[in-house]
Amino acid sequence: MRDGDLVLLPQGIAHRLASAPDVVGDSLEGCQVTKLGGNVCEVVREGTGAASTLFCGSMALGVCALNPLITLMPPIIKGCDVAGNDPVVGPLLAAMTAEAAQPQMGSATILSRMADLLTARLIRCWVNCTGASTTGWLAAIRDPHIGRALAAMHRDPGHNWTLESLAGLAGQSRSIFAERFSAVLGEGAARYLARLRMQLARELLGQNGLSVAEVATRLGYDSEASFARAFKRITNVSPGVVRRTIPGRIDMNFGF
């Protein structure tokens, strides 16, 4: 990492940050830790060398949130490789440095929001820099028509989406949209939406004690029975079995 660089670990893999490969890892013992608010802390270690400012953090994403994208991303993404020409990253890092240098009321919230923005910006840069494939999920979200429909389905999977309404969002006729969607993603929009709903259902069934009926209603099904049939058809297990398990999370780490 160089001055002004950032690194994203999409799968939250174990890692170590050091000044050289042979430097032994250290702990937070001996550091001065000051809580700025929320989950944001300032950690200071005194030393004799030049001072460095590092921003490190992690975020947890629901399994459904970005799973198709996360699974396609490499274990490590370096900002200098994908975001070197991004006009926003540099000023954001400078603003974070200034905020951290003189913490004031609301600094924790401001730093958290800027970190979110930097992470999202880096993900976008990676998507835009990744290949030129004409099929698959990355190609779909880059497509100006299919991408709008995908965003709508992920934003509100429980909505009563029809081929007509999705084609309208995409700005295409129903036949052109259906053909293009299948060509890029390898399945029809209805099948994609059903799988998306079941992925979200797996998450909801293990959270807050939601009943099968509540999950069915939230995802737009008319009855618990119709939801259960759809769930088993797609996942090969019943909702009751999944409800007794706890869904996983995707932990993403970043540093800049």
N, C-alpha and C positions, 0 to 999 in steps of 0.2 A: 504494500500500500504506500502510495505517495501522498504528499500534502494535498488535501482537497478530494481524495478518493473515497469511495464507499464500496462496501461489499455486502451482498445479500446471500443468506443461506436459506433457500426456500423450504427445505425439509428440516431445518433446525438441527443439522448434524453436529456432533461433538466437535469442538475446535479449540484451538489455543492461539492467542495473539501474543507475539513476542518480538523483540527488536532484532533477533537473529535466531536461526534454527537451533543452535546449541544452547540457548539461554533456558535455564530451568524455570518452569512455571512458578508463579507466586500466587499467594492468596490475598484476600482482602484484609487480612490481619496487618495492622500497622498503618492502614489507610484511615484518613479522616473522612467519615461519611456524614453528610448533611442532607436531611430530607427536605426537598423543595416543595413537596406536595404530591398527593396521589401516590403513584408508583415511581415518581421521578426523584432521583437522588444525585447529589454531587459527591464524587469520590475523588479524594486528593491524596496522592502519595508524594512525599517530599523526596527530592533527589538532587544530584549535582549536575546532571546534564541539561540540555536544552529542554524547555517546557513543551509538552505536547497536549493538545486537547482532543479527546476521543469521545464520540457519542456512540453508545452501544445500547441495544435493547432487543426485545422480542415481542412478538404479537401472536395470539392464538386465533386461528381462523376456524370457523365451523367447517365440518367435512364437506358440506354441500357448497359452501361459498365460492371457492375457486378451485375445487378439486381437479377439474379437467385441465386447468392451466398449470397448477402446481406439479402434477405428475409429469408434465412435459418439460419442466424446467430443470436445469443442471443443478448439482449440489451446491455449487458456488458460482455466483455472478459478480464480476468485478465491474464497478461503475466506469472505470477508465476504458473498458473494452466496449461498452454499449452506450454510455451516456456522455462520451467525450464532447459531443457537439450540442448537448442539450443546454439551452440558454437559461434554464430555471435552476438547475442543480447548484451551480456556483453561488448565485445570490442567496439561495436558501441556506446553504452551509455557512455563509458569512453571517446571515441573520441569526442562525442558531448559535454561532460562536459569540456574537455580541450579546445575545440574551443570556447565555451561560456565564459570561464574564461579569455581568452585573445583575444578578437575579433580583427580581422585584415581585410584587404581588401579581399572580397569574402566570409567572414564568413557567411553572410546571405544565400548565395547560397549553401554553403557547409552544413549548418545546415538543410536547407530545403530538400536537397537531402538525407541526412542521415535519416531524419524523414520519408521521403517516403519509404526508404529501410526498416526501422524498422517496419513501418506499414504493408508493404507487407510481411515481414518475419513473423510477428505475425499472419496475416491471413493464411499464409501457414501452420504455426504450428497448428492453430486451425483446419484447414481442415484435416491435418494428424492425429490429435488426436480425431476426431469426429467419433465415432461409427465404425461399420464394415458392414454397410448396403451394399447389393449387387445391389440395384436399386436406381434410383433418380439421381439428378444433381451432388451431392457430389461424389457418386460412379462413375459417368461418368468421372469427371475430374481427379479422382484418377486412372482410368483405363489407362494403358500405350498406348493402341491403340485408344480407343474412345476419350481419352483426347486430343490427337494430332489433331484429326479431329475437335473437338469442339473449340480448340484454334484457328485453322485456320479460321473457320467460323466466330468467334467473331472478329478476327483481320481484316478480309476483307469480310464482309457480301455481298458486291456487286459483288464479283467475280462469274464467271459462274461455280459454283460448280456442279459437277455431282457425282453420286454414285461411279463411277469408280475412279474419282480423289480423293474423300474423302477416299475411301478404300485404294488407293495407299499411301496416307499420313499415314493411320493407319497401313500399312504394312500387310493388310489382303486381302483375296479375296472379291469380291463384295458381294457374298451371305453370307459369314461369318460376314462381317462388318455390313450388313443390319440387319441380325438377332440379332447380339449382341447389336447394337445401339437401336433397338426397345425394346429388353429385358430390357436394363438398364434404358432407358429414357421414355419408354412407348409410343413412337411415332417414326415414321420413320425420317430419316435424312432430307428428303425434307420438311416434315411438320415442323420440328424444325427450319430449315433455313428460311422458309416462315414466321413463327411467329417472329423470330429474326429480320428479315428485317422490319416487320411491327412495331415492338417495336421501332426500330431505326427511322423508318419513322415518327412515332408520335413525336419524338424529333426534327427531322429536319424540319418538317412542321411548327413548331412554332418558329424557330430560323432564324434570319437574313432575313426574308421575302422570303425564298426559295419558289419557285413555285412548284406546283405538278409535273410539267414536269422535273424540276431540281432534285427533290428528286427521281423520277422514274429512271432517268439516273444514278444517283449516286448509286442506289441500284441494277443496272444491268438489269432493265426492258427495253424491246425493244420500248415500247410506253407508253404514259401517260394513255391510256385507259386500257392496260393490267395491269398496276400497280394499277389503281383505282379499277378495278374489284377484284384483289387479296386483296387489302386493305379492301374493304368493306366485302369481304367474311370472312376474319379473324377477323376483329374488329367490324363488324356490323354497322359501320358508314362510311361516305364518307371522303376522304382526305380533302375536302374543309371545312367540319365541324371542324376537328381537327386543321386545319391550322389557324383557328381563335382563338385557345386557346393557352395558354402558358404552355409548359411541366414543370413538376416538377423536382426537383433535389434531390439527396440523399446526405445529409450532414453527414459526418463521423467525430467524434471527437476522439482525442487521447491524452494521457498524460503519461509522464514517467519522 
